[in-house]
């Protein structure tokens, strides 16, 4: 890095290393959580639940009611237009 002294390089390198290591730890934790979620869906499937439908319910629960209602209205409109209603 032009214009930055040797000491600043060491501090920047140390800060960068710490940030990278934090990200790596968080990525490991994220993978662990993803594995746990996969296990729960597997457990649900083995007891007769449909994981695909469960994922949709989880997405729906994250949505605000008015957005969910709007989506449902559009789905019904499109289904009716296609003779699916």
N, C-alpha and C positions, 0 to 999 in steps of 0.2 A: 504494500500500500504506500503510495507516494506521499511524502509529507508527514507521515506518522512515525514517531520514534519507536525504538525497539521495545521500551517499556509498555507503550500503548498496544503494540502488537501482542504482547504476552497477556495483557488484561483482556483484549478482544478475543484472543484465542481461547482463554479460560472461560470467558462468558459464553462463547459459541459452543464449546465442548459441553458445558453444563446444560445449555438449552437443548442441544442434540440428545444428550442422555435423558433429559426429562421427557422429550418427545418419544424416545425409544421405550421408556418405561410405560408411558401412557398408551402407546400402541400395543404393548404386551397386555396391559389391563383391558384394553378395548377388545382384543382377540379373546381374552378369557371370558369377558361378558358375552361376546357373540357366541362362544361355545356353550355357555350356560343357557342362553336363550334357545339355541338349537336343541339342547337337551330337553328343555321344557316343552317345546313343540313336539319332540319325539314322544315324550311322556303323554302329552295330550292325545296324539294320534293313536298310541297304544291303548288308550282308554276309550277310543271311539269318536273323538272330536276331529273335526276337519281343520288342519292347520291353515289352509288357504283362507277359509272363512274367518278363522280367528285373527289372521293378519289383517283382513279387511276391517273387522270390528275394531282392532287396535288403531288402524288409520282413521276410522270414523270417529272414534272417541277423542282423537287429537284435534279434529276439526271443530270449529265453532258451529253451533246449531244452524245458523242461517246459511252458512256455506254448505253444510250437509243437506239442508232442505233444498237449496238451489240445485245442487248436483242431482238429487233424487228426482226433482221436477224435470230436469233436462233428460235424465235417463228415461223416465216415463214417456216424455214427448218423443224422443228418438225411437223408443220401442214401439210406440203407437204408430209412428210414421212408417215403420218397417213391418207392421202387422204382427208384432210380437206380444202385444198386450192382451 
